[in-house]
């Protein structure tokens, strides 16, 4: 049980960073797809 609590604390701390990281990944994937369409 204590392990689960630590995991929740980690997620609450990580959530703000994770959302921005996911946004960066989405932008990167869109950029790659656009690059393939334009240069392909």
DAMO-V656737 format. One line per field, one symbol per residue. ss: DSSP state (a for helix, b for strand, c for the rest). psi: psi as a letter, one per 30 degrees, with the letter a starting at -180 (. if undefined). Layout:
ss->???
psi->???
This chain:
ss->caaaaaaaaaaaaaaaaaaaaaaaaaaaaaaaaaaaaaac
psi->eeeeeeeeeeeeefeeeeeeeeeeeeeeeeeeeeeeeef.
